[in-house]
Amino acid sequence: MSALTETATAAYFYYYPLVENLRQVERYVTTGIGSNPAAPFNSFSHARKLAGPEDTFVTINNDTVYSMAQLDLSGGPLRLDVPATGDRYYVLQFVDAWTNNIAYVGTRATGNGAGSFLIAPPGWTGESEFPVVRASTDIVSIVGRFACTGHDDLSAVTALQNSLVLEPLDPTAAVNGLPAVDANLSDGLLFWQQARNWSQAFPAPSAESALIERFSGLFSPDVDSDDLAAWYDDGVAKLEDATKHGEAPVFNGWTVGLHLFDYNVYNLSLGTIDDDRWKIRDEKVRLAERAIACRLGLWGNHAYEAVYAQAFTDVTGAPLLGENTYRINFPEKPPVGAFWSITLYDIPRYYLVDNPIGRYSIGDRTAGIRYEADGSLILTISKDEPTSATARSNWLPAPDAAFRLVFRLYVPGESILDETYSYPPVELVSNQGE
């Protein structure tokens, strides 16, 4: 690999989270995504149901109802009001333009009581009577999640969503929005133009200035468009490969991204844990993990908020295929402060998959699941409906194709965080269905 190609690959990994993130921000303020309708900057977009296959967003969860807000702080600070949520788990996660998780408001971070908060733009030096979320870029996403047990619980969630309020301190201030790009370009050229324009509008931390300088030559007008296209294709392929060979450890076949979202080392605000335990210090690893995290689970939380374990294979390393039947045996309940679930996604899009019973995830809150006499829980995953009543109750339908599983643990216990928890393996039962 030439030195220039190597630099271009590193640049693709570096800019991919910014570009992919802001593309999703643009979708939310123009067309909406799935159950979340479009909403202008600095206002909430509320889904009114749990996510399904029509929600075309990578690794979207089916445990919580989403309330999203895309913020543009170029017009100054915003005030956020949240309602009391009783014993219901919720989190408002704040993500900057580069996909850094910069703050949390919610059950774990600030409690379930009603409250008000100030969201301040970069460099803001004012004072506030409220706790302050200090943003690192003018564009910030609020990714809100309210735990929901199903259709009968939606009205209560809707009432909470409607009580979320965002108000600018200066209602007359204009906002800048996203810099325009030429949408008629090829995929490769569009990526590099967005990387250039958006990185200028939403600067990376000053500590990364040497990287910005290293990549600056790629944006020279003298660079051939064919080279840009080739570098883009190469970057896409290498990132896709990296998602299968990341740094995360594997436990009983589950790849556990305990530190996948620890790439934010510069901008840790309200509700985050500013501790070296939750920071990736090696720059090369940090930036690779950031790109992988964006590809596999954009807007995922720090592990102390929620842990995401993924499986592409069974415990023997064979790929997960819908033609087979698998079981997952939980000898005891996972140690979580909120709840847990396992969700199935297609490959390579990582979207939820339509199925005849409309069940996209299964976990401790799933209605009708059946435990064994000894308190254990056995889940069945297959394309064909199981024949036994217990297996049907505990069935997660699979497509007639390869798939991926994500095991989510909300407010994980210390045994999960210190990596002593024994993850239940995905075991092949047969290749004929049950």
PECOR-V640732 format. One record per pair of residues at least 24 apart in sequence whose C-alpha atoms are under 6 Angstrom apart, sorted by the first residue. I is the first residue (numbers start at 1). GAP is how many residues later the second one is. Records with the same first field share a line. If there is no record, write none. Layout:
# PECOR-V640732
I->GAP, GAP
This chain:
# PECOR-V640732
9->226
12->223
13->278
15->180
17->81, 274, 277
18->79, 80
19->176
41->29, 30, 31
42->28, 29
43->26
44->24, 25
53->299, 300, 301
58->292, 293
59->238, 291, 292
64->81, 82, 83, 84
65->80, 81
66->78, 79
67->77
68->74, 75, 76
69->72, 73
70->71
71->68, 69, 70
72->66, 67
73->48, 65
74->64, 101
75->98, 99, 100
77->42, 43, 92
78->40, 41, 89, 90, 91
79->38, 39, 87, 88
80->36, 37, 85, 86
81->34, 35, 83, 84
82->32, 33, 82
83->31, 80
84->28, 29, 30
85->27
89->58
90->55, 56
91->53, 54
92->51, 52
93->49, 50
94->47, 48
95->45, 46
96->41, 44
97->42
100->164
102->165, 166, 167
103->166, 167, 168, 169
104->167
109->162
133->136, 137
134->135
137->65
188->41, 44
243->49
252->63, 173
253->62
254->55, 56, 57
255->54, 55
256->53
258->45
260->29
261->41
305->106
306->103, 104, 105
307->101, 102
308->99, 100
309->97, 98
310->95, 96
311->93, 94
312->92
314->112, 113
315->110, 111
320->82, 83
321->80, 81
322->60, 61, 76, 77, 78, 79
323->77
324->106, 107, 109
325->56, 57, 104, 105, 108
326->54, 55, 101, 102, 103
327->52, 53, 99, 100
328->50, 51, 98
329->48, 49, 95
330->46, 47, 94
331->45
332->44
335->78
336->75, 76, 77
337->74, 75
338->72, 73
339->71
340->68, 69, 70
341->66, 67
342->64, 65
343->62, 63
344->60, 61
345->58, 59
346->57
347->56
369->24, 25
384->49
386->48
